């Protein structure tokens, strides 16, 4: 028995020496990750939720989101919206209002609804020409500030917040008026690009009743800051990608009026030059159909009788496209054709198709 024990001890010593020679520890314990390491692995950083450079599983999940930076015209539109809102809200409140653009980001609709700080008023509006909806969120600070300003609150004092109760009818009506002013400005901001009329559909205080898209759908989130001296708050505008899809090609433009490789100046120059272009127009007196064997039998000196008389109309053609009809005459020593009508339907269709292409 003693010999067997000695042999086992020697084997254990040899195993430990072999492990040390390979650089491994003879006895190791499993290391448990702490919460910070787990958050870093998954890509969730509570302290920097708005960071653009995400990593881990969060980056994989959000990889399907289309960055708003791929729609350059959106930033121009929202910059114009900020300028319009600054003027219109000053007229609306008769106070010194400063509107600033905090952030433009791409989010998932469900994540945004879950992140809305309550209490808040959610305004569901409809984009008529785009045939879809959008969402505008007014936080409680801005609500009480607008109510305080419109009802004659003194300047230099912070708006009083009364928590634990629903918004009154007066508060909802005043916020609704402000939302309508902002929606009118949003329509003007889109006007240089395309006409979009935004109309308020309803006001909600529960995010569940403001669901205008599926939770997994992507959307553009615009965060605006409205300051009225010592008062103010945040206003957030959310547009689902489904709403912007009809004008997506316009939003891809780098500058206003870009036509994806086509230059408006060059198009105008080309159009002016086309008016001076010489076009070959043929006057067809008559047409006849005959079998091929008769054409093969034609000889020099044979006479073909035309079915056109002195007063018959002559067909004017450009290539194979019939333009119009006219009458043949003479001006001086030259034969002329006087047009008897406007361009025919085939010619107009050909011109339209060429212009569209």
C-alpha positions as CSV (number, residue, x, y, z in Angstrom):
1,X,0.0,0.0,0.0
2,X,2.9,2.4,0.9
3,X,4.5,1.8,-2.5
4,X,1.3,2.6,-4.3
5,X,0.9,5.9,-2.4
6,X,4.4,6.9,-3.2
7,X,3.8,6.2,-6.9
8,X,0.7,8.4,-6.9
9,X,2.5,11.3,-5.2
10,X,5.3,11.0,-7.7
11,X,2.8,11.1,-10.6
12,X,1.1,14.2,-9.1
13,X,4.5,16.0,-8.8
14,X,5.4,15.1,-12.4
15,X,2.0,16.4,-13.6
16,X,2.5,19.7,-11.8
17,X,6.0,20.1,-13.2
18,X,4.7,19.4,-16.7
19,X,2.0,22.0,-16.3
20,X,4.5,24.6,-15.0
21,X,6.8,23.8,-18.0
22,X,3.9,24.6,-20.4
23,X,3.2,27.9,-18.7
24,X,-0.1,26.8,-17.1
25,X,-1.0,27.1,-13.5
26,X,-1.3,23.7,-11.7
27,X,-4.5,24.7,-9.9
28,X,-6.8,27.4,-11.5
29,X,-10.2,28.8,-10.5
30,X,-12.9,29.9,-13.0
31,X,-12.9,33.7,-13.3
32,X,-16.3,35.4,-13.1
33,X,-16.9,38.6,-15.1
34,X,-18.2,41.6,-13.2
35,X,-21.1,43.7,-14.4
36,X,-18.9,46.3,-16.2
37,X,-17.2,43.7,-18.2
38,X,-20.5,42.1,-19.1
39,X,-21.9,45.5,-20.2
40,X,-18.8,46.1,-22.3
41,X,-19.1,42.7,-24.0
42,X,-22.8,43.2,-24.8
43,X,-22.3,46.8,-25.9
44,X,-24.6,48.3,-23.3
45,X,-23.0,51.4,-21.6
46,X,-25.4,53.0,-19.2
47,X,-23.2,56.1,-18.8
48,X,-23.0,56.8,-22.5
49,X,-26.2,55.7,-24.0
50,X,-26.1,58.1,-26.9
51,X,-22.6,57.1,-28.1
52,X,-22.4,56.5,-31.8
53,X,-19.6,53.9,-31.6
54,X,-21.3,50.8,-30.1
55,X,-19.7,47.4,-29.8
56,X,-20.5,43.9,-28.9
57,X,-23.9,42.4,-29.4
58,X,-25.6,45.8,-29.5
59,X,-23.6,46.7,-32.6
60,X,-24.8,43.4,-34.3
61,X,-28.4,44.1,-33.4
62,X,-28.3,47.7,-34.6
63,X,-26.4,46.9,-37.8
64,X,-29.6,46.8,-39.7
65,X,-30.4,50.4,-38.8
66,X,-29.8,52.9,-41.7
67,X,-27.8,55.8,-40.5
68,X,-29.3,59.2,-41.0
69,X,-25.9,60.3,-42.4
70,X,-26.9,58.3,-45.6
71,X,-29.6,60.9,-46.1
72,X,-27.7,64.2,-46.3
73,X,-30.7,66.3,-47.2
74,X,-32.4,65.6,-43.8
75,X,-29.8,67.6,-41.9
76,X,-30.4,70.6,-44.3
77,X,-34.2,70.3,-43.8
78,X,-33.9,70.2,-40.0
79,X,-31.5,73.1,-39.9
80,X,-34.1,75.1,-41.9
81,X,-36.8,73.9,-39.4
82,X,-34.7,75.3,-36.5
83,X,-34.6,78.7,-38.1
84,X,-38.3,78.7,-38.9
85,X,-39.2,77.6,-35.4
86,X,-37.1,80.3,-33.8
87,X,-39.1,82.9,-35.6
88,X,-42.6,81.4,-35.3
89,X,-42.3,80.5,-31.6
90,X,-41.1,84.0,-30.8
91,X,-44.3,85.3,-32.5
92,X,-46.3,82.6,-30.8
93,X,-45.1,83.3,-27.2
94,X,-44.1,87.0,-27.6
95,X,-41.0,86.0,-25.7
96,X,-37.3,85.5,-26.5
97,X,-37.1,81.9,-27.8
98,X,-34.0,80.1,-28.8
99,X,-34.3,76.8,-30.7
100,X,-31.3,74.5,-31.1
101,X,-30.7,71.1,-32.7
102,X,-29.3,68.7,-30.2
103,X,-29.0,65.5,-32.1
104,X,-30.2,63.5,-35.1
105,X,-30.0,59.7,-34.8
106,X,-31.4,56.5,-36.0
107,X,-33.4,54.4,-33.5
108,X,-35.8,51.6,-33.4
109,X,-39.4,52.6,-32.7
110,X,-39.9,50.2,-29.8
111,X,-36.7,51.3,-28.0
112,X,-37.8,54.9,-28.4
113,X,-41.2,54.4,-26.9
114,X,-39.7,52.6,-23.9
115,X,-37.2,55.5,-23.3
116,X,-39.7,58.3,-23.3
117,X,-39.6,60.0,-19.8
118,X,-43.1,60.3,-18.5
119,X,-45.2,62.4,-18.0
120,X,-45.1,63.8,-21.6
121,X,-47.5,64.6,-24.4
122,X,-47.1,62.6,-27.6
123,X,-48.5,64.2,-30.7
124,X,-49.4,61.8,-33.6
125,X,-49.4,63.7,-36.9
126,X,-50.0,62.6,-40.5
127,X,-47.9,63.5,-43.5
128,X,-50.5,63.7,-46.2
129,X,-48.4,63.5,-49.4
130,X,-46.3,60.7,-47.8
131,X,-49.4,58.8,-46.6
132,X,-47.9,57.9,-43.2
133,X,-47.5,59.1,-39.7
134,X,-44.9,60.7,-37.4
135,X,-44.6,61.4,-33.7
136,X,-43.7,64.5,-31.8
137,X,-42.9,64.3,-28.1
138,X,-43.1,67.3,-25.7
139,X,-41.5,66.7,-22.3
140,X,-43.0,68.0,-19.1
141,X,-40.5,70.9,-18.7
142,X,-41.5,72.4,-22.0
143,X,-45.2,71.8,-21.4
144,X,-45.2,73.8,-18.1
145,X,-42.9,76.4,-19.6
146,X,-45.3,77.0,-22.5
147,X,-48.3,77.1,-20.3
148,X,-46.5,79.5,-18.0
149,X,-45.5,81.8,-20.8
150,X,-48.8,81.8,-22.6
151,X,-50.8,82.5,-19.4
152,X,-48.6,85.5,-18.4
153,X,-46.0,84.0,-16.1
154,X,-43.3,86.4,-14.9
155,X,-40.0,86.3,-16.7
156,X,-36.9,85.1,-14.9
157,X,-38.8,82.5,-12.8
158,X,-38.8,78.8,-13.5
159,X,-42.1,77.2,-14.4
160,X,-43.9,75.5,-11.5
161,X,-44.3,71.7,-12.1
162,X,-47.3,69.9,-10.5
163,X,-46.7,66.2,-10.6
164,X,-49.0,63.3,-9.8
165,X,-52.0,64.5,-11.9
166,X,-53.0,64.3,-15.6
167,X,-52.7,67.3,-17.8
168,X,-55.7,69.6,-17.8
169,X,-57.7,70.6,-20.8
170,X,-56.1,74.1,-20.9
171,X,-52.6,72.6,-20.8
172,X,-53.4,70.2,-23.6
173,X,-55.0,72.9,-25.8
174,X,-52.0,75.2,-25.3
175,X,-49.6,72.5,-26.2
176,X,-51.7,71.5,-29.2
177,X,-51.4,75.1,-30.5
178,X,-47.7,74.9,-30.2
179,X,-47.5,71.6,-31.9
180,X,-49.6,73.0,-34.8
181,X,-47.1,75.8,-35.2
182,X,-44.2,73.4,-35.3
183,X,-45.9,71.2,-37.8
184,X,-46.6,74.2,-40.1
185,X,-42.9,75.0,-39.9
186,X,-42.0,71.4,-40.7
187,X,-44.1,71.6,-43.8
188,X,-42.2,74.8,-44.9
189,X,-38.9,73.2,-44.2
190,X,-39.7,70.4,-46.6
191,X,-41.1,72.8,-49.3
192,X,-37.9,73.4,-51.2
193,X,-37.5,69.6,-51.6
194,X,-41.1,68.5,-52.0
195,X,-44.5,69.5,-50.7
196,X,-45.5,67.8,-47.5
197,X,-48.5,68.8,-45.4
198,X,-48.3,67.8,-41.7
199,X,-51.7,67.6,-39.9
200,X,-52.1,66.8,-36.2
201,X,-54.1,63.6,-35.7
202,X,-54.3,63.3,-31.9
203,X,-52.6,63.9,-28.6
204,X,-51.7,61.0,-26.3
205,X,-50.1,60.7,-22.9
206,X,-49.6,56.9,-22.9
207,X,-46.9,55.7,-25.3
208,X,-48.9,52.5,-26.0
209,X,-51.6,54.6,-27.7
210,X,-49.0,56.4,-29.9
211,X,-47.7,53.3,-31.7
212,X,-47.5,54.3,-35.3
213,X,-45.0,51.6,-36.4
214,X,-43.8,48.2,-35.4
215,X,-41.3,48.1,-32.5
216,X,-38.5,46.7,-34.7
217,X,-38.9,49.4,-37.4
218,X,-36.2,52.0,-37.8
219,X,-36.9,55.7,-37.5
220,X,-35.2,59.1,-37.6
221,X,-35.1,60.9,-34.2
222,X,-34.6,64.6,-34.1
223,X,-34.0,66.2,-30.6
224,X,-34.7,69.9,-30.4
225,X,-34.0,72.2,-27.4
226,X,-36.3,75.2,-26.8
227,X,-35.1,77.8,-24.4
228,X,-37.2,80.8,-23.2
229,X,-34.7,82.6,-20.9
230,X,-34.8,80.6,-17.7
231,X,-37.5,78.3,-18.9
232,X,-37.7,75.6,-21.6
233,X,-37.5,72.0,-22.4
234,X,-37.0,69.3,-25.1
235,X,-39.1,68.6,-28.1
236,X,-38.4,65.3,-30.1
237,X,-39.6,64.6,-33.6
238,X,-39.7,61.0,-34.8
239,X,-40.2,60.0,-38.5
240,X,-40.3,56.3,-39.3
241,X,-38.3,55.3,-42.4
242,X,-41.5,54.1,-43.9
243,X,-42.8,57.7,-43.9
244,X,-39.6,59.0,-45.6
245,X,-39.5,56.1,-48.2
246,X,-41.5,58.0,-50.9
247,X,-38.9,60.8,-50.9
248,X,-35.9,58.7,-50.1
249,X,-34.2,59.6,-53.5
250,X,-34.6,63.3,-52.8
251,X,-33.1,62.9,-49.3
252,X,-30.1,61.2,-50.8
253,X,-29.1,64.4,-52.6
254,X,-25.9,66.1,-51.4
255,X,-27.3,69.6,-52.1
256,X,-30.7,71.1,-53.0
257,X,-31.7,70.4,-56.6
258,X,-29.2,67.6,-57.2
259,X,-30.4,65.2,-59.8
260,X,-28.1,62.2,-59.3
261,X,-25.4,62.9,-61.9
262,X,-27.6,65.3,-64.0
263,X,-26.7,69.0,-63.8
264,X,-29.5,71.5,-64.1
265,X,-27.2,74.1,-65.7
266,X,-26.1,71.6,-68.3
267,X,-29.7,70.6,-69.0
268,X,-30.7,74.2,-69.6
269,X,-27.8,74.7,-71.9
270,X,-28.6,71.5,-73.8
271,X,-32.3,72.5,-74.1
272,X,-31.3,75.9,-75.6
273,X,-29.0,74.3,-78.0
274,X,-31.6,71.8,-79.1
275,X,-33.7,74.7,-80.4
276,X,-30.9,75.5,-82.8
277,X,-30.3,72.0,-84.0
278,X,-31.0,71.1,-87.6
279,X,-33.4,68.2,-88.0
280,X,-34.1,66.4,-91.3
281,X,-37.8,66.4,-92.1
282,X,-39.1,64.5,-95.1
283,X,-42.2,65.3,-97.1
284,X,-43.9,62.1,-98.2
285,X,-46.2,62.7,-101.2
286,X,-47.6,59.1,-101.4
287,X,-47.0,55.6,-100.3
288,X,-47.7,52.4,-102.2
289,X,-47.4,48.7,-101.3
290,X,-46.5,46.2,-104.0
291,X,-45.2,42.6,-104.0
292,X,-41.5,42.0,-104.1
293,X,-41.5,40.3,-107.5
294,X,-42.9,43.4,-109.1
295,X,-40.2,45.6,-107.6
296,X,-37.6,43.1,-108.9
297,X,-39.1,43.6,-112.4
298,X,-38.8,47.4,-112.4
299,X,-36.6,48.7,-115.2
300,X,-35.2,52.1,-116.1
301,X,-37.9,54.2,-117.6
302,X,-40.9,52.5,-115.8
303,X,-43.5,55.0,-114.5
304,X,-45.1,54.7,-111.0
305,X,-48.4,56.5,-110.7
306,X,-48.9,58.4,-107.4
307,X,-52.3,58.6,-105.8
308,X,-51.8,62.2,-104.8
309,X,-53.4,65.1,-106.5
310,X,-52.5,68.9,-106.5
311,X,-54.6,69.5,-103.4
312,X,-53.6,66.3,-101.5
313,X,-52.1,66.6,-98.1
314,X,-48.4,65.8,-97.7
315,X,-47.2,63.8,-94.7
316,X,-44.2,65.4,-92.9
317,X,-42.0,62.9,-91.0
318,X,-38.8,62.9,-88.9
319,X,-37.4,59.4,-89.5
320,X,-40.2,57.0,-88.9
321,X,-42.2,59.3,-86.7
322,X,-45.1,61.2,-88.4
323,X,-45.1,64.9,-87.4
324,X,-48.0,66.5,-89.1
325,X,-49.6,67.1,-92.6
326,X,-49.4,70.0,-94.9
327,X,-50.0,71.2,-98.5
328,X,-47.3,71.5,-101.1
329,X,-46.7,74.9,-102.8
330,X,-43.9,77.1,-104.2
331,X,-42.1,80.1,-102.8
332,X,-39.9,81.6,-105.5
333,X,-37.9,78.9,-107.1
334,X,-38.2,76.5,-104.1
335,X,-40.8,73.9,-103.3
336,X,-42.4,74.5,-99.9
337,X,-44.9,72.7,-97.6
338,X,-47.3,74.6,-95.4
339,X,-48.3,72.9,-92.2
340,X,-52.0,72.4,-91.8
341,X,-52.1,71.3,-88.1
342,X,-50.3,70.8,-84.9
343,X,-48.0,67.9,-84.1
344,X,-49.7,64.5,-84.1
345,X,-50.1,62.2,-81.2
346,X,-47.2,59.9,-82.1
347,X,-44.8,62.8,-82.3
348,X,-45.9,64.2,-78.9
349,X,-45.6,60.8,-77.3
350,X,-42.1,60.4,-78.8
351,X,-41.0,63.8,-77.4
352,X,-42.4,63.0,-73.9
353,X,-40.7,59.6,-73.8
354,X,-37.4,61.1,-74.9
355,X,-37.7,63.8,-72.3
356,X,-38.4,61.3,-69.5
357,X,-35.5,59.1,-70.5
